[in-house]
Amino acid sequence: MTLSVSVFEHAANLAPVSADAAIQYAQKHVELALREDELMQVEPNLSELIGNQPLEIMFDNHRNHARFMSNVFRFNHYGLMARIVVWVYRSYHARGFSFEYFQKALPNWQQGVRETLPAKSALEINRIYQWIIDHHDTFVELALSPDYLIFSMDIDNEELVNTFSALLLHGDDHACSAIAAEIIKSPSDLTRFYLRVLQPCMVKVGNLWETGAISVAQEHLVTAIVHRLTAQFYVQHVTGKPGKGKAIITAAANELHDVGTRFVADLLEMDGWQVGFLGANTPCTDLIHMMREQRPDLLGLGVVMPFNLEIAETTIEEIRKDKELQKIRIMVGGPAFLFAPDLWQQMGADGFAKDGAEAVMLARQWWDEDSPHG
């Protein structure tokens, strides 16, 4: 058994915390993050621990951690937790944080939990924190291993993906557009371009950001060029009238990443759906209002950052409470689900798609099942 398989399987088999403990942690997560700020600021070598980064970066990390762990305890999904811990170790370290930072920060979280939560709940929560602490060396080893990729996908044409990724990172939108124009001659070519070029390019860019090989600015540049390309070639090749149902595709509230949902929206429209694409960070109340107005057959909800899972679940719960919307099929997707492929059921969705191709297939299946013409 490999090291990675061993630690992830061990995590997946951790005993769950009680519902009371999870709720109490969620209710106090802001207070816990503030307490962590206080405890870390008195560390004598704090500047070295955080790589001389501004304190605000550490503070933001504490808030994200509290929200993420709140999701972990809510869903009791510790396999997801372990994989995200590796991602956090790797991405923080790539930006100057020392691994010793975690050895200081995690016991401080335990102290804050003891001070803030009832004793019984604190014991349950701190058992999970202790597990992370006990496996610190394993997480460091995985974070430093070039062979362990947190996100990966099969690539049909590695040379093309590498070339296109390099052009994206250099900001050469004209060269990217020229290559795309040579490849895309029909709607089916556009579909293949999304699935076999753009999707793996975005995974590659994400991995480069994770290891510190590129900056946030470069990642944003890539995202902007990809949005421009999709708009350019979508207009040229998606011209037919919708023959299927109506879909609304959006990133969850508080989710700022929307490239994946854009791919899904365009691919569904190419497959004959009438699609409303709402982009990033759509508030739940506004989404439900639009759904009441438009009465879609399908909602696609994207989540990239795991700390937004609870927000997505709350959105699904609110939709299910609405008698006018209860029959709408809900599909979820995004990297937050990749390490917890059963989580969609726990959240009350109707299905999960790991990428644009699966989203189209699942939507087709539902249309065939629900349509009187299916």
C-alpha positions as CSV (number, residue, x, y, z in Angstrom):
1,M,0.0,0.0,0.0
2,T,1.4,3.4,-1.0
3,L,1.9,6.2,1.5
4,S,-0.9,8.3,0.0
5,V,-3.4,5.5,-0.2
6,S,-2.7,4.6,3.4
7,V,-3.2,8.0,4.9
8,F,-6.3,8.8,2.8
9,E,-8.0,5.4,3.6
10,H,-7.2,5.9,7.3
11,A,-8.8,9.4,7.2
12,A,-11.9,8.1,5.4
13,N,-12.4,5.6,8.3
14,L,-12.1,8.2,11.1
15,A,-15.1,8.1,13.5
16,P,-17.5,11.0,12.8
17,V,-18.0,13.8,15.2
18,S,-21.5,14.3,16.6
19,A,-24.1,16.7,15.0
20,D,-23.9,18.8,18.2
21,A,-20.1,19.2,17.9
22,A,-20.4,20.1,14.2
23,I,-23.1,22.7,14.8
24,Q,-21.2,24.2,17.7
25,Y,-18.0,24.5,15.7
26,A,-19.9,26.1,12.8
27,Q,-21.6,28.6,15.1
28,K,-18.2,29.6,16.6
29,H,-16.1,29.4,13.5
30,V,-15.6,33.2,13.2
31,E,-14.6,33.4,16.9
32,L,-12.3,30.5,16.5
33,A,-10.5,32.1,13.6
34,L,-10.1,35.4,15.6
35,R,-8.7,33.4,18.5
36,E,-6.2,31.7,16.1
37,D,-5.1,35.2,14.9
38,E,-4.4,36.1,18.5
39,L,-2.5,33.0,19.3
40,M,-0.3,33.0,16.2
41,Q,0.6,36.7,16.6
42,V,2.5,36.0,19.8
43,E,4.7,33.3,18.2
44,P,8.2,34.7,18.6
45,N,9.3,33.7,15.0
46,L,6.1,34.4,13.3
47,S,7.6,36.3,10.3
48,E,9.8,33.2,9.5
49,L,6.9,30.9,9.9
50,I,4.8,32.8,7.3
51,G,7.6,33.6,5.0
52,N,7.6,37.3,5.7
53,Q,4.1,37.6,4.2
54,P,1.7,40.3,5.4
55,L,-0.3,39.2,8.4
56,E,-3.5,39.7,6.5
57,I,-2.7,36.7,4.3
58,M,-2.4,34.5,7.4
59,F,-5.6,36.0,8.8
60,D,-7.4,35.2,5.5
61,N,-6.0,31.6,5.7
62,H,-7.4,31.2,9.2
63,R,-10.9,32.2,8.1
64,N,-10.8,29.9,5.1
65,H,-9.6,27.1,7.4
66,A,-12.4,27.6,9.9
67,R,-15.0,27.6,7.1
68,F,-13.4,24.5,5.5
69,M,-13.3,22.5,8.8
70,S,-16.9,23.6,9.5
71,N,-17.8,21.8,6.2
72,V,-15.7,18.8,7.1
73,F,-17.5,18.4,10.4
74,R,-20.9,19.1,8.9
75,F,-20.4,16.3,6.3
76,N,-18.1,14.1,8.3
77,H,-16.0,13.6,5.2
78,Y,-12.4,13.1,6.4
79,G,-11.0,11.6,3.2
80,L,-11.8,15.0,1.6
81,M,-10.1,16.7,4.5
82,A,-6.9,14.7,4.2
83,R,-6.5,15.5,0.5
84,I,-7.2,19.2,1.0
85,V,-4.7,19.3,3.9
86,V,-2.0,18.1,1.3
87,W,-3.2,20.9,-1.0
88,V,-2.9,23.4,1.8
89,Y,0.6,22.3,2.9
90,R,1.8,22.5,-0.7
91,S,0.2,25.8,-1.7
92,Y,1.1,27.6,1.5
93,H,4.7,26.3,1.4
94,A,5.0,27.4,-2.2
95,R,4.2,30.9,-1.0
96,G,6.8,31.0,1.7
97,F,5.0,29.5,4.7
98,S,7.2,27.0,6.5
99,F,5.9,23.6,7.3
100,E,6.7,24.4,11.0
101,Y,3.8,26.9,10.7
102,F,1.4,24.0,10.8
103,Q,3.1,22.5,13.8
104,K,2.4,25.8,15.6
105,A,-1.0,26.6,14.1
106,L,-2.8,23.3,14.6
107,P,-2.2,23.0,18.4
108,N,-3.4,26.6,18.6
109,W,-6.6,25.6,16.9
110,Q,-7.0,22.9,19.5
111,Q,-6.5,25.5,22.3
112,G,-9.1,27.8,20.7
113,V,-11.5,24.9,20.5
114,R,-11.0,24.0,24.2
115,E,-11.6,27.6,25.2
116,T,-14.6,28.2,23.0
117,L,-16.7,25.0,22.7
118,P,-18.4,22.8,25.4
119,A,-16.0,20.2,26.8
120,K,-17.6,17.2,25.1
121,S,-17.7,18.8,21.7
122,A,-14.1,20.1,22.1
123,L,-12.9,16.6,22.7
124,E,-14.6,15.3,19.5
125,I,-13.3,18.2,17.4
126,N,-9.8,18.1,18.8
127,R,-9.5,14.3,18.1
128,I,-9.7,15.2,14.4
129,Y,-7.1,18.0,14.8
130,Q,-4.9,15.6,16.6
131,W,-5.1,13.2,13.7
132,I,-3.8,15.9,11.4
133,I,-1.0,16.8,13.8
134,D,0.0,13.1,14.1
135,H,0.3,12.8,10.3
136,H,2.2,16.0,9.8
137,D,5.3,14.2,8.4
138,T,3.2,12.3,5.9
139,F,1.5,15.5,4.7
140,V,4.9,17.2,4.3
141,E,6.2,14.2,2.3
142,L,3.1,14.2,0.0
143,A,3.3,18.0,-0.4
144,L,6.9,17.8,-1.5
145,S,6.4,14.8,-3.8
146,P,6.4,15.7,-7.5
147,D,4.7,12.4,-8.2
148,Y,1.6,13.2,-6.2
149,L,-0.9,15.4,-8.2
150,I,-3.9,16.5,-6.2
151,F,-5.8,17.2,-9.5
152,S,-5.1,15.4,-12.7
153,M,-6.9,14.2,-15.8
154,D,-6.2,12.1,-18.9
155,I,-4.7,14.1,-21.8
156,D,-5.1,12.9,-25.4
157,N,-2.5,15.3,-26.9
158,E,0.1,16.3,-24.3
159,E,2.2,18.3,-26.8
160,L,-0.8,20.5,-27.8
161,V,-1.9,21.0,-24.2
162,N,1.7,22.0,-23.1
163,T,2.0,24.4,-26.1
164,F,-1.4,25.9,-25.5
165,S,-0.8,26.2,-21.7
166,A,2.5,28.0,-22.3
167,L,0.8,30.5,-24.7
168,L,-1.9,31.1,-22.1
169,L,0.6,31.8,-19.4
170,H,2.5,34.2,-21.6
171,G,-0.7,36.0,-22.3
172,D,-0.5,35.5,-26.1
173,D,-4.2,35.5,-26.8
174,H,-3.6,36.1,-30.5
175,A,-1.5,32.9,-30.8
176,C,-4.1,31.0,-28.8
177,S,-6.9,32.2,-31.0
178,A,-5.0,31.3,-34.1
179,I,-4.4,27.7,-32.9
180,A,-8.1,27.4,-31.9
181,A,-9.2,28.6,-35.3
182,E,-7.1,25.9,-37.0
183,I,-8.7,23.2,-34.8
184,I,-12.3,24.4,-34.6
185,K,-14.3,24.1,-37.9
186,S,-17.6,22.9,-36.5
187,P,-19.6,22.6,-33.3
188,S,-18.3,19.1,-32.7
189,D,-14.7,20.5,-33.1
190,L,-15.6,23.1,-30.5
191,T,-16.8,20.5,-28.1
192,R,-13.6,18.5,-28.5
193,F,-11.6,21.7,-28.0
194,Y,-13.3,22.4,-24.7
195,L,-12.9,18.9,-23.4
196,R,-9.4,17.9,-24.8
197,V,-7.6,21.2,-24.8
198,L,-9.1,23.9,-22.5
199,Q,-10.1,21.5,-19.6
200,P,-6.7,19.9,-19.3
201,C,-5.0,23.3,-19.7
202,M,-6.9,24.7,-16.8
203,V,-6.0,21.6,-14.7
204,K,-2.3,22.1,-15.6
205,V,-2.5,25.8,-14.7
206,G,-4.1,25.0,-11.4
207,N,-1.3,22.6,-10.6
208,L,1.3,25.2,-11.4
209,W,-0.4,27.7,-9.1
210,E,-0.6,25.1,-6.4
211,T,3.2,24.5,-6.5
212,G,4.0,28.2,-6.7
213,A,5.3,28.0,-10.2
214,I,2.9,30.8,-11.3
215,S,1.4,33.8,-9.5
216,V,-2.3,34.6,-8.9
217,A,-1.9,37.3,-11.6
218,Q,-0.8,34.7,-14.2
219,E,-3.7,32.5,-13.2
220,H,-6.1,35.4,-13.7
221,L,-4.6,36.2,-17.0
222,V,-5.1,32.6,-18.2
223,T,-8.7,32.7,-17.0
224,A,-9.4,36.0,-18.9
225,I,-8.0,34.6,-22.1
226,V,-10.0,31.4,-21.8
227,H,-13.2,33.4,-21.3
228,R,-12.4,35.5,-24.4
229,L,-11.7,32.3,-26.5
230,T,-14.9,30.6,-25.4
231,A,-16.9,33.7,-26.2
232,Q,-15.2,34.1,-29.6
233,F,-15.7,30.6,-30.9
234,Y,-19.1,29.9,-29.2
235,V,-20.6,32.8,-31.1
236,Q,-19.2,31.4,-34.4
237,H,-20.4,27.8,-34.0
238,V,-23.4,27.7,-31.7
239,T,-26.2,28.8,-34.0
240,G,-28.9,26.2,-33.8
241,K,-32.2,26.5,-32.0
242,P,-32.6,24.7,-28.7
243,G,-34.4,21.4,-29.0
244,K,-34.2,20.3,-25.4
245,G,-35.1,21.9,-22.1
246,K,-34.0,25.0,-20.2
247,A,-31.0,25.0,-17.9
248,I,-29.5,27.5,-15.5
249,I,-25.7,27.1,-14.8
250,T,-23.9,29.0,-12.1
251,A,-21.2,28.9,-9.5
252,A,-22.4,28.7,-5.9
253,A,-22.7,31.8,-3.8
254,N,-19.2,32.9,-2.5
255,E,-17.6,30.9,-5.3
256,L,-15.4,33.1,-7.4
257,H,-14.2,30.5,-10.0
258,D,-16.5,30.1,-12.9
259,V,-14.5,28.7,-15.9
260,G,-15.7,25.2,-15.3
261,T,-19.3,26.3,-15.1
262,R,-18.9,28.3,-18.3
263,F,-17.6,25.1,-20.1
264,V,-20.7,23.2,-18.9
265,A,-23.1,26.0,-20.0
266,D,-21.6,26.2,-23.5
267,L,-21.4,22.4,-23.9
268,L,-25.1,22.0,-22.8
269,E,-26.1,24.7,-25.3
270,M,-24.2,23.0,-28.0
271,D,-26.2,19.8,-27.1
272,G,-29.5,21.6,-27.6
273,W,-30.3,23.1,-24.3
274,Q,-31.5,26.7,-23.7
275,V,-29.0,27.9,-21.1
276,G,-28.8,30.8,-18.8
277,F,-25.2,31.1,-17.5
278,L,-25.0,33.3,-14.4
279,G,-21.2,33.2,-13.8
280,A,-19.6,33.4,-10.3
281,N,-20.9,34.0,-6.8
282,T,-24.7,34.0,-7.5
283,P,-26.5,34.8,-4.2
284,C,-29.0,32.0,-3.2
285,T,-32.0,34.3,-3.0
286,D,-31.4,35.8,-6.4
287,L,-30.9,32.4,-8.0
288,I,-34.1,31.1,-6.6
289,H,-36.0,34.2,-7.8
290,M,-34.7,33.6,-11.3
291,M,-35.6,30.0,-11.1
292,R,-39.2,30.9,-10.2
293,E,-39.3,33.2,-13.2
294,Q,-37.7,30.9,-15.7
295,R,-38.8,27.5,-14.5
296,P,-35.7,25.6,-15.8
297,D,-35.6,21.8,-16.1
298,L,-32.1,21.7,-14.8
299,L,-29.8,23.6,-12.4
300,G,-26.0,23.1,-12.6
301,L,-24.2,24.3,-9.5
302,G,-20.4,24.5,-9.5
303,V,-18.1,24.5,-6.4
304,V,-14.3,24.8,-6.6
305,M,-13.3,25.7,-3.1
306,P,-14.3,23.1,-0.4
307,F,-15.2,25.8,2.1
308,N,-18.2,26.7,-0.1
309,L,-19.8,23.2,0.1
310,E,-22.1,24.2,2.9
311,I,-23.3,27.2,1.0
312,A,-24.1,25.0,-2.0
313,E,-26.0,22.5,0.3
314,T,-28.0,25.4,1.8
315,T,-28.9,26.6,-1.7
316,I,-30.1,23.1,-2.6
317,E,-32.1,22.9,0.6
318,E,-33.8,26.2,-0.1
319,I,-34.7,25.1,-3.6
320,R,-36.1,21.8,-2.3
321,K,-38.3,23.7,0.2
322,D,-39.9,25.7,-2.6
323,K,-43.0,23.8,-4.0
324,E,-42.6,25.5,-7.3
325,L,-39.1,24.3,-7.8
326,Q,-39.0,20.8,-6.2
327,K,-39.1,18.9,-9.5
328,I,-36.1,20.7,-11.0
329,R,-33.1,18.4,-11.5
330,I,-30.0,19.6,-9.7
331,M,-26.5,18.7,-10.9
332,V,-23.4,19.6,-9.0
333,G,-19.7,19.6,-10.1
334,G,-16.3,21.1,-9.5
335,P,-13.0,20.2,-7.9
336,A,-14.6,20.3,-4.4
337,F,-16.5,17.1,-5.2
338,L,-13.6,15.2,-6.8
339,F,-12.4,13.7,-3.6
340,A,-15.8,13.0,-2.3
341,P,-17.8,11.7,-5.2
342,D,-20.7,10.5,-2.9
343,L,-21.1,13.9,-1.3
344,W,-23.7,15.1,-3.8
345,Q,-26.2,12.6,-2.4
346,Q,-25.6,13.8,1.1
347,M,-26.2,17.4,-0.1
348,G,-29.5,16.5,-1.8
349,A,-28.5,17.0,-5.4
350,D,-29.8,14.7,-8.2
351,G,-26.4,14.0,-9.7
352,F,-22.7,14.8,-10.0
353,A,-20.6,15.4,-13.1
354,K,-16.8,15.4,-12.8
355,D,-16.4,17.3,-16.1
356,G,-18.2,18.9,-19.0
357,A,-18.6,15.6,-20.9
358,E,-20.2,13.9,-17.9
359,A,-22.5,16.9,-17.4
360,V,-23.8,16.6,-21.0
361,M,-24.4,12.9,-20.7
362,L,-26.2,13.3,-17.4
363,A,-28.3,16.1,-18.7
364,R,-29.2,13.9,-21.8
365,Q,-30.2,11.0,-19.5
366,W,-32.5,13.2,-17.4
367,W,-34.0,14.8,-20.5
368,D,-34.8,11.4,-22.0
369,E,-36.3,10.3,-18.6
370,D,-38.4,13.4,-18.0
371,S,-39.4,14.4,-21.5
372,P,-42.6,13.0,-23.0
373,H,-40.6,12.8,-26.3
374,G,-37.8,10.8,-24.6
